[in-house]
Amino acid sequence: MHKSNTVASTAKVMDTDMGNVQEEAGNKMRKDYQALAKAGIVSSNLITVFAGIFLASVYTDFYLLQNLHILILTMVGSGLVMAGGYTLNNYIDHDIDSLMKHTQDRPTATGSVKLSNVLFAGLIQAAAGIFMLAAVEIVAAVIGGVGLVVYVLMYTMWLKRVSALSTVARSISGAVPPLIGWAAIDPGLHIYAWLLFVIMFIWQPPHFLSLAMRRSNEYEAANVPMLPVVAGFAMTKRQIVLYVAILLPVSLFLYPFGGVYTTAAAVLGLGWLMLGLAGFTMKDDSKWAGMMFVYSLIYLTILFVLMVIVHF
């Protein structure tokens, strides 16, 4: 009897250990695919999708609360399209990601996930997202598809490896989220929808170029022709400040949103412009670029959240 109990106890321990191993493997796989899909970036981009949906519902008198399925399908569909794009980006860039410190831990760079599985996951995510958007509004699906193609084919597969103009292509794809949201409610796309697109399009170059300055050595080592690598920091600074200077008046075209929004947009824009101009006298370019990058995140988050708040 004692021997039987011992064997049973040993078997139970082995089953428990096996269960723990399987659970850890499952958690590792989940985290890997979340990293490939850049879940954090997707979540932040969904703020702009929601802003587009909400503002479109306000200006078309569409009762969003009575049509939550529209909101859910659009948000989930948009998220899946973006996740698919990022996953495919990781698949394509696996060769250069292993050469850069900030990307060398990605599952595709370390080999912890099979490339064929990454490709399959990216295609499934993108297709599912497009299908969901099409179930809501075909125009939203088309916009999402265009953004996906520009990001994966034009930016990742082509321009990123051959030209500093890759930032422009990335800006086009990165600016479509609010358009997708708006089109889900109003496929005619009000002028405000296009202004949201333009704001996001102009915002992205100073955002990404600031980050590129901090990682210029890594991009140079991987032979990725980002602007700081091919033209130097002085030119990159001028480009960043130029985009910020253009963004300030463009953001004010939405003055019909009210005094609170207009004042906040002006203050935030002036603050960013002053910080940008300070870069011409600061000696630590990396520190300045880091400050510009963080400010860009704060700027966009406050601006789009405020757009929603002032319309309640």
N, C-alpha and C positions, 0 to 999 in steps of 0.2 A: 504493500500500500504506500509505503514511504517513497519507494522508487517511482511509483506511478505519479505521485504528487510532484516529485521533483521534475519528471519529464514534462508534466503539464505546465509547471511554472516556467520551465525553460522555453517551452513552445510559446507561452504567452508573452514572455519577454522578447523573444525573437519577432513575434507578430507586431508588438509595440514598436520595436526598433525599425522594422520594415515600414510600418505606418508613418513613423517620424521621417524616415528617409524620403518616402514618397511625398509627404506633405512639404518637406523642404524643397524637393525638386519641383513640385508644383508652384510653390511661392517664387522660386528662382525663375521659372519660365514666365510666370505672370509679370514679374518685375522686368525681365528682359524685353518682353513685347511692349510693355508700357514705355520703356526707355526708347525702343525703336520708334514708337508712335509719338514720342515727345509729348506725353500726356499733359505736362505742365504748360507747355506752350499752347497746346490745343485748348486747354481750359481758359487761358487768358484771351485767346482769339474769339472764343465763344461769347465773351462780353460784347464784342462789336457786332456779332451776329444778332444777339438779343437786342442791342440798341437799334439795329436796322428793323427787326420785326416790330418792336414796340413803337418806334416812331412812325412806321408805316401804318400801324393800326390806329394811331392817334389822328393822322392826317387823312385817313380814308374812312374814319368812323367805323372801323372794324372791331367787333367785340371779341377781343382776344381771349378773355376769361371764359367765354362760351364756346371757344374753339381751341381748347388746349391741345387737341391732337395735332393741330397745325404747328403750334409752338414746339411740341415734343418732337415731331417728325423732322422739323427744320433744324432744331438744335442737334439732335442725334445724327441726322444725315450730314450736316455740315461738319460735325466732329469727326465722323467716320471718313469723309473725304479728306480732311486735313490729316488725320492719322494715317490714312493710306498713302498720301503724298510723302509724309515724313518717313514712313517705313520704306517706301521705294527709294527715297533719298539715301537712306542708310544702306540699302542693298547696292545701289550704284556706286556710292562713295566708299565702300569698304576698303578699297586699296589705298586711298589717301588718308582715310580716318586713322589708320594704324601709324601714320607718320606724324600726327599732331597730338600734342599732350592732352588737349581738351576733348579729343574724340577717341583716343586710343583705348578707352575702357568700354566703348560701345560694343554690344554683343556681336555685331558683324565684324568688328575689328579684332576682337579677341577670339572669335570662332566659336563662341558658346552656343550660337544658334546657326543651324545650317542655312546657307544662302538661299537654297531652293525654298525653304520654309518661309524665309523672310519675303521673298518675291511673291509667293502664294498669299501670304497674309496681307501684304500691301495691296495686291490686286483685289482680294476679297473685300477688304475694308473700303477701298475706293468705289468698287462696284455697288456695294450695299448702300453706301452713302448717296451715290448718284440716284439709285433706285428710290430711296426714301424721299429725296428732294423732288424727283419726278412725280411721286405720288401726291405731292403737295402742289407743285407748280412747275411746269416744264421749263420756264424761263430760269427759275432758280437752279434747276439741274444743269442747264446749259452753262450758266455762269460758273457753277461749281466745277463743271468739266473743263471749261476754259482755264480756270485758275490752276487746276490739277495738271493739265497738259503743259502750261507755261512753266510751272514749278519743276515738274519731273523731266520733261524733254528739253525745253529751251534753257532753263537755268541749270539744273543738275547735270544733265548729260552733255550739254554743249558749252554755254557761255562761262560757267564757273571754271572750266579748265583752260579756257583760251583767252578770256577778255575781262577787263575790269568793269565792263558794262553789265556784268552778271547781276550787279546790285539792282539795276533798273528792272530786269526781268523778274527778279525776286520780289521787287516792290509791286509789280503788277499782280502777281499771284497773292501776295500778302494783303492786298487792298480789297479783294473781292468779298471777304466775309460779311461786311455790312450790306453789300449789294445783294448777296444771297438772301439774307434775312428780309430785306425790304421787298425783294421780288416774290417771296413766298406769300406776301399779302397784296402787293401792288406790282404786278409784272410790267406795268407801264413805266415804272421807275421815275418817280418825282425828281425834280432838280436837287432836292435835299439828299436823295440817295446818292446821286453822283458827287455831291459835295463831300459826303462821308467817304466815298471812294478816293477822291482827290486828297483829302486830309490824310488818309492812311497811306496813300501812295507817296506823298511828299515826306511824311514822317519817317518812313523806313530807311532811306539812305543815311541820314545822320545817326539813326539808331544802330544800323549794322556797320557803318564805317567806323563809328567809335569803338565798337567791339573789335573790328578788324585791326585797328591801330594797336590795341592791347595784345593781339595775337599775331602780329605781323611776322614775327620770327617763325612761328609755326607754319603759317601759310607759305612763307618763302621756302621753308624746308620741304614742304609738300608740293612745291611748284604750282601753287594756286595763285593766279595773278590778281589778287585783290588790289585795290587802288593804293593803299599804303605801301605795298610791295613794289609796284611798278612805277609809281609817281612820287613816292615819298610822303612824309608827314605834313610838310608845309602845304602841298596841294590838297591833301585830304582834309586838312583843317579848313581851308578856304571853301571846299565843296560842302562840308558839314554846315558851316555858318551860312552859306548861300541858301541851302535847303531850309534851314530854320528861319531865315529871314523871309523866305517866300511863304512858309507855312503860317506865319503870324497873320498876315492879312487874309489869307484864304480861310483860316478858321473863323474869322470875323464875318465872313459872308453869311454865316448862319445866325446873324444878329436877330432875326425874327424869333429865335428861341427864347429871347428875353434878356433883360439886363443882367441877371445873375450869371447866365452862361457867357454872355459877351464880355463881362468884366473879368470873369475867371479865365476865359480864353486869352484875353489881352495880357493879364498878369502872368499867366503861365508861359505864354509865348515870349513876352519881354524878358522874363527870368531866364528862359532857355537861351535867348539871343545874347543876353549879357554874359552868361556863362560861356557861351561859344566864343564871344569876342575876347574874353579873358584868356583864352587859349593861346592867343598870339603873344602874350607876355609871360605866361607861365613857363617855367623851365622844365617841369616834369610832364612830358607829353602823355605818358602812360596814366598818370594820376588824373590829368584833365580828361582824357578819353573815358576813363572809368566813371568820372562824375557826369559826363555827358550821357553815357549809356544809362546810368541809373535815373537821371533826370528824365530821359526819354520815356522810360517805363512809367514813371510817376505822372508825367504829362498826359500820356495817352489814356491811362486808367481813369484819372480824374475827369478828363474831358468827356469821355464816353459815358461814364457813370452819371456825370452831371447832366448830360443830354437827356437821359432818362428821367432823372429826378425832377428837373424843371417842368416836365410835361405831365406830372401826376396831378 
